[in-house]
Amino acid sequence: KMARLKQAKQEAEREIAAFRAQLEAEHQKK
């Protein structure tokens, strides 16, 4: 059970990192 929770957390962090990178790219475009 803990392993699954850990995996879900890692996936969420990866999504947040991707979202942040996208925001940075959009910001630098201006």
Residue pairs with C-beta under 8 A, 6 or more apart in sequence:
none
